[in-house]
């Protein structure tokens, strides 16, 4: 799974988990911190392309954002 989100200090985080969802083997999590949205989006597209070459498919899972206000 690949996630793209912005942290509280404004950095863009690309989070990638590897491993089988229903396996007893621990999943590996990789996080990349980037300073711009365009860099982060480019990384997501590259990772997506790599995963598709390996046979991964889109599951169509969406996340609901809670909309906290930190003002």
BATIDO-685537 format. One record per atom (N, C-alpha, C): residue number from 0; residue in one letter; atom name; x, y, z. Coordinates in pm, 1 decimal. Example, Ala and Ser with C-alpha at 12.3 -4.5 7.8 and 13.67 -1.06 7.14 Angstrom:
 resi resn name        X        Y        Z
    0    A    N   1319.0   -569.0    780.0
    0    A   CA   1230.0   -450.0    780.0
    0    A    C   1320.0   -330.0    780.0
    1    S    N   1285.0   -225.0    708.0
    1    S   CA   1367.0   -106.0    714.0
    1    S    C   1290.0      3.0    787.0
//
This chain:
 resi resn name        X        Y        Z
    0    X    N     84.2   -115.5      0.0
    0    X   CA      0.0      0.0      0.0
    0    X    C     90.3    123.8      0.0
    1    X    N     50.6    222.9    -73.1
    1    X   CA    123.4    349.2    -79.1
    1    X    C     28.9    460.3    -33.5
    2    X    N     76.8    544.2     58.6
    2    X   CA     -0.6    658.1    106.5
    2    X    C     81.7    785.0     88.9
    3    X    N     11.7    892.8     56.5
    3    X   CA     72.7   1024.4     44.9
    3    X    C     -4.6   1118.4    136.6
    4    X    N     67.1   1184.2    227.4
    4    X   CA      1.1   1277.5    317.2
    4    X    C     99.8   1384.5    361.5
    5    X    N     44.6   1492.2    416.1
    5    X   CA    127.4   1602.5    465.4
    5    X    C    126.9   1599.1    617.9
    6    X    N    244.9   1614.6    678.0
    6    X   CA    252.7   1612.7    824.6
    6    X    C    226.3   1752.5    881.1
    7    X    N    233.1   1764.6   1012.4
    7    X   CA    198.6   1890.6   1079.1
    7    X    C    297.2   2004.0   1052.6
    8    X    N    420.8   1971.7   1011.5
    8    X   CA    518.3   2077.5    983.8
    8    X    C    526.2   2111.7    835.1
    9    X    N    441.1   2048.4    753.5
    9    X   CA    433.8   2083.6    612.1
    9    X    C    510.7   1993.1    518.0
   10    X    N    584.1   1895.6    570.5
   10    X   CA    655.2   1802.7    482.3
   10    X    C    555.4   1702.7    423.1
   11    X    N    587.5   1652.3    305.6
   11    X   CA    506.0   1550.7    239.7
   11    X    C    567.1   1414.6    268.2
   12    X    N    484.3   1321.1    311.0
   12    X   CA    529.1   1187.8    349.0
   12    X    C    471.3   1085.8    251.0
   13    X    N    559.3   1002.8    195.5
   13    X   CA    516.2    889.1    115.1
   13    X    C    545.4    766.1    199.1
   14    X    N    439.7    694.9    234.4
   14    X   CA    449.6    577.2    319.8
   14    X    C    416.3    454.3    235.7
   15    X    N    502.6    355.9    243.6
   15    X   CA    483.4    234.3    164.9
   15    X    C    494.3    114.0    257.8
   16    X    N    397.6     24.3    250.5
   16    X   CA    405.7    -98.7    329.2
   16    X    C    423.5   -215.7    234.0
   17    X    N    506.7   -308.9    276.4
   17    X   CA    534.9   -427.6    195.9
   17    X    C    509.5   -550.6    280.1
   18    X    N    460.8   -651.7    216.5
   18    X   CA    430.9   -777.4    284.8
   18    X    C    288.8   -819.2    255.1
   19    X    N    258.6   -942.6    281.8
   19    X   CA    124.0   -992.6    257.1
   19    X    C     32.2   -952.9    371.8
   20    X    N    -88.1   -912.6    336.0
   20    X   CA   -183.1   -868.5    436.8
   20    X    C   -223.5   -980.9    531.0
   21    X    N   -234.1  -1102.3    480.3
   21    X   CA   -283.6  -1214.1    561.0
   21    X    C   -171.8  -1309.5    601.1
   22    X    N    -50.5  -1260.6    607.0
   22    X   CA     63.9  -1343.9    641.1
   22    X    C    104.1  -1321.3    786.0
   23    X    N    169.8  -1421.0    843.5
   23    X   CA    221.7  -1405.5    978.7
   23    X    C    357.2  -1334.6    978.7
   24    X    N    413.7  -1317.5    859.4
   24    X   CA    540.7  -1246.6    846.4
   24    X    C    515.0  -1096.9    863.6
   25    X    N    598.3  -1031.3    941.2
   25    X   CA    582.7   -888.6    969.3
   25    X    C    594.9   -805.4    841.9
   26    X    N    509.2   -706.5    831.3
   26    X   CA    516.0   -615.2    718.1
   26    X    C    627.3   -513.6    739.9
   27    X    N    684.0   -467.9    629.4
   27    X   CA    790.2   -367.8    633.1
   27    X    C    729.6   -233.1    593.3
   28    X    N    762.8   -128.9    668.1
   28    X   CA    713.4      5.5    638.7
   28    X    C    830.6     95.2    601.3
   29    X    N    814.7    166.0    490.5
   29    X   CA    916.8    258.8    443.0
   29    X    C    851.7    396.4    431.7
   30    X    N    915.3    496.5    489.8
   30    X   CA    862.8    633.1    480.4
   30    X    C    968.1    723.8    418.6
   31    X    N    925.1    801.6    322.8
   31    X   CA   1012.3    900.2    258.5
   31    X    C    956.2   1037.8    288.7
   32    X    N   1043.2   1129.4    330.6
   32    X   CA   1002.8   1266.0    361.9
   32    X    C   1049.7   1356.5    248.9
   33    X    N    955.6   1430.6    190.7
   33    X   CA    987.3   1519.9     79.5
   33    X    C    935.3   1659.4    110.7
   34    X    N    997.8   1759.7     52.6
   34    X   CA    961.4   1897.8     84.9
   34    X    C    856.4   1957.4     -8.2
   35    X    N    829.6   1892.7   -121.5
   35    X   CA    728.5   1947.7   -212.0
   35    X    C    630.4   1839.8   -256.7
   36    X    N    508.5   1884.5   -284.4
   36    X   CA    404.2   1792.7   -329.7
   36    X    C    443.0   1728.0   -462.2
   37    X    N    502.6   1804.2   -553.3
   37    X   CA    537.0   1749.3   -685.4
   37    X    C    640.4   1637.2   -673.7
   38    X    N    738.2   1651.6   -584.2
   38    X   CA    835.9   1544.5   -561.7
   38    X    C    768.6   1419.9   -504.3
   39    X    N    680.1   1442.3   -407.5
   39    X   CA    609.8   1330.6   -343.7
   39    X    C    519.8   1259.3   -444.2
   40    X    N    448.6   1334.1   -523.4
   40    X   CA    359.2   1275.0   -624.7
   40    X    C    439.6   1196.0   -726.3
   41    X    N    553.7   1246.9   -767.3
   41    X   CA    640.9   1176.5   -860.7
   41    X    C    688.0   1043.2   -802.6
   42    X    N    723.7   1043.2   -674.9
   42    X   CA    765.7    919.7   -608.8
   42    X    C    650.8    818.8   -603.6
   43    X    N    530.9    864.9   -572.9
   43    X   CA    414.3    776.3   -569.7
   43    X    C    392.2    712.3   -706.7
   44    X    N    401.3    789.6   -811.7
   44    X   CA    382.0    735.6   -946.6
   44    X    C    490.0    634.1   -982.1
   45    X    N    614.3    660.1   -942.3
   45    X   CA    724.1    566.7   -967.4
   45    X    C    702.1    436.0   -892.1
   46    X    N    665.1    445.2   -764.3
   46    X   CA    639.8    325.5   -683.9
   46    X    C    521.8    245.9   -739.8
   47    X    N    419.1    316.8   -783.3
   47    X   CA    302.3    251.3   -841.5
   47    X    C    340.9    173.5   -966.3
   48    X    N    422.3    234.2  -1050.4
   48    X   CA    467.1    167.6  -1172.9
   48    X    C    548.6     41.8  -1140.1
   49    X    N    638.0     52.4  -1041.1
   49    X   CA    718.5    -62.8   -999.8
   49    X    C    630.0   -176.0   -947.7
   50    X    N    530.7   -141.1   -868.3
   50    X   CA    443.3   -243.5   -812.1
   50    X    C    359.3   -311.6   -920.3
   51    X    N    313.8   -236.0  -1017.4
   51    X   CA    235.6   -295.6  -1126.3
   51    X    C    319.9   -393.4  -1208.2
   52    X    N    448.0   -360.6  -1227.5
   52    X   CA    537.3   -452.4  -1298.2
   52    X    C    554.9   -583.2  -1222.1
   53    X    N    546.0   -576.1  -1088.4
   53    X   CA    559.3   -694.9  -1004.1
   53    X    C    427.6   -771.7   -989.5
   54    X    N    321.1   -721.2  -1049.9
   54    X   CA    193.3   -790.4  -1046.3
   54    X    C     94.2   -741.7   -942.1
   55    X    N    128.1   -635.2   -869.4
   55    X   CA     35.0   -579.8   -771.6
   55    X    C    -83.0   -516.4   -844.9
   56    X    N   -199.4   -521.0   -782.6
   56    X   CA   -319.6   -461.6   -840.5
   56    X    C   -380.6   -363.3   -742.9
   57    X    N   -451.6   -265.7   -795.9
   57    X   CA   -520.6   -167.9   -713.8
   57    X    C   -640.0   -234.5   -647.7
   58    X    N   -653.4   -213.0   -517.2
   58    X   CA   -763.0   -274.1   -442.7
   58    X    C   -884.9   -182.4   -432.1
   59    X    N   -869.4    -56.7   -463.9
   59    X   CA   -981.7     35.7   -456.7
   59    X    C  -1020.2     75.3   -315.0
   60    X    N   -925.7     66.6   -222.7
   60    X   CA   -952.5    105.2    -84.0
   60    X    C   -934.5    256.2    -70.5
   61    X    N  -1029.0    320.8     -7.1
   61    X   CA  -1016.6    464.3     17.9
   61    X    C  -1013.4    488.0    168.3
   62    X    N   -949.4    595.3    207.8
   62    X   CA   -941.3    632.4    348.7
   62    X    C  -1027.4    755.0    372.0
   63    X    N  -1087.8    760.3    486.3
   63    X   CA  -1166.4    876.3    524.0
   63    X    C  -1079.7    969.2    608.0
   64    X    N  -1071.6   1094.8    569.0
   64    X   CA   -994.8   1193.9    643.3
   64    X    C  -1085.2   1254.7    751.0
   65    X    N  -1032.5   1271.0    871.0
   65    X   CA  -1113.5   1317.8    983.0
   65    X    C  -1131.7   1468.3    988.8
   66    X    N  -1046.8   1544.6    923.3
   66    X   CA  -1064.5   1689.3    915.1
   66    X    C  -1039.4   1764.7   1044.9
   67    X    N   -935.4   1727.5   1117.6
   67    X   CA   -900.4   1801.6   1238.0
   67    X    C   -851.1   1941.8   1201.2
   68    X    N   -882.5   2037.6   1287.1
   68    X   CA   -836.7   2175.4   1268.1
   68    X    C   -735.8   2206.0   1377.3
   69    X    N   -610.9   2239.4   1340.2
   69    X   CA   -505.3   2267.2   1436.2
   69    X    C   -468.9   2415.3   1437.4
   70    X    N   -565.9   2501.3   1432.2
   70    X   CA   -540.8   2645.8   1431.8
   70    X    C   -533.8   2701.1   1569.6
//
